[in-house]
């Protein structure tokens, strides 16, 4: 299996939704390269 790093750009203005999304991504080891923007 290949280990690739995918960049994720999360644009979410609701803090609670952002926290839940980031938590889920980390739980599945998908948040290696994550950028969170509050307003796009």
MARBA-3410 file (N, C-alpha, C, O; in Angstrom, 1 decimal):
40
0.8,-1.2,0.0,0.0,0.0,0.0,0.9,1.2,0.0,1.9,1.3,0.7 ~ 0.5,2.2,-0.7,1.3,3.5,-0.8,0.8,4.4,0.2,-0.3,4.5,0.6 ~ 1.8,5.1,0.8,1.6,6.1,1.8,1.6,7.5,1.1,2.7,8.0,0.8 ~ 0.5,8.1,0.8,0.5,9.4,0.2,-0.1,10.4,1.2,-1.0,10.1,2.0 ~ 0.3,11.6,1.0,-0.2,12.7,1.9,-1.1,13.6,1.0,-0.6,14.1,0.0
-2.3,13.6,1.3,-3.3,14.5,0.6,-3.5,15.7,1.4,-3.7,15.7,2.6 ~ -3.5,16.9,0.8,-3.8,18.1,1.4,-5.3,18.3,1.5,-6.0,18.1,0.5 ~ -5.8,18.7,2.6,-7.2,19.0,2.8,-7.4,20.4,3.1,-6.8,20.9,4.0 ~ -8.3,21.1,2.4,-8.7,22.4,2.7,-10.1,22.4,3.2,-11.1,22.1,2.4 ~ -10.3,22.7,4.4,-11.6,22.8,5.1,-12.0,24.2,5.3,-11.4,25.0,6.0
-13.1,24.6,4.6,-13.6,25.9,4.7,-15.0,25.8,5.4,-16.0,25.4,4.9 ~ -15.0,26.2,6.7,-16.2,26.0,7.5,-16.2,27.2,8.5,-15.3,27.4,9.3 ~ -17.3,27.9,8.5,-17.4,29.1,9.4,-18.1,28.7,10.8,-18.0,29.5,11.7 ~ -18.7,27.5,10.8,-19.2,27.1,12.1,-18.2,26.3,12.9,-17.7,25.2,12.4 ~ -17.8,26.8,14.0,-16.7,26.2,14.8,-17.0,24.8,15.2,-16.1,23.9,15.2
-18.2,24.5,15.6,-18.6,23.2,16.1,-18.5,22.2,15.0,-18.0,21.1,15.1 ~ -18.9,22.6,13.8,-18.9,21.7,12.6,-17.4,21.4,12.2,-17.0,20.3,11.9 ~ -16.6,22.4,12.3,-15.2,22.3,12.0,-14.5,21.3,13.0,-13.7,20.5,12.6 ~ -14.8,21.5,14.2,-14.2,20.6,15.3,-14.6,19.2,15.0,-13.8,18.3,15.1 ~ -15.9,18.9,14.7,-16.3,17.6,14.5,-15.7,17.0,13.2,-15.3,15.8,13.2
-15.6,17.8,12.2,-14.9,17.3,10.9,-13.5,17.0,11.1,-13.0,15.9,10.7 ~ -12.8,17.9,11.8,-11.3,17.6,12.1,-11.1,16.4,13.0,-10.2,15.6,12.7 ~ -12.0,16.2,14.0,-11.9,15.1,14.8,-12.1,13.8,14.1,-11.4,12.8,14.3 ~ -13.1,13.8,13.2,-13.3,12.6,12.4,-12.2,12.3,11.4,-11.8,11.1,11.3 ~ -11.6,13.3,10.8,-10.4,13.1,9.9,-9.2,12.6,10.7,-8.5,11.7,10.2
-9.0,13.1,11.9,-7.9,12.6,12.7,-8.1,11.2,13.2,-7.2,10.4,13.2 ~ -9.3,10.9,13.5,-9.6,9.5,14.0,-9.3,8.5,12.9,-8.9,7.3,13.2 ~ -9.4,8.9,11.6,-9.2,7.9,10.5,-7.8,8.2,9.8,-7.5,7.8,8.7 ~ -7.0,9.0,10.6,-5.6,9.3,10.1,-5.6,10.0,8.7,-4.8,9.7,7.9 ~ -6.5,10.9,8.5,-6.6,11.6,7.3,-6.3,13.1,7.4,-6.5,13.9,6.4
-5.9,13.5,8.6,-5.6,15.0,8.8,-4.2,15.3,8.9,-3.7,16.2,9.6 ~ -3.4,14.6,8.1,-1.9,14.9,8.1,-1.6,16.3,7.6,-0.8,17.0,8.2 ~ -2.3,16.7,6.6,-2.0,18.1,6.0,-3.4,18.7,5.8,-4.1,18.6,4.8 ~ -3.8,19.5,6.9,-5.1,20.1,6.9,-5.0,21.6,7.1,-4.3,22.0,8.0 ~ -5.7,22.3,6.3,-5.8,23.8,6.4,-7.2,24.1,6.7,-8.1,23.7,5.9
-7.5,24.8,7.8,-8.9,25.2,8.1,-9.0,26.7,7.9,-8.3,27.5,8.6 ~ -9.9,27.1,7.1,-10.2,28.5,6.8,-11.6,28.7,7.4,-12.5,27.9,7.2 ~ -11.8,29.9,8.0,-13.1,30.2,8.6,-14.0,30.8,7.5,-15.2,30.6,7.6 ~ -13.5,31.6,6.6,-14.3,32.2,5.6,-13.6,32.1,4.2,-12.4,32.5,4.1 ~ -14.2,31.6,3.2,-13.6,31.5,1.9,-13.7,32.7,1.1,-13.2,32.7,0.0
END
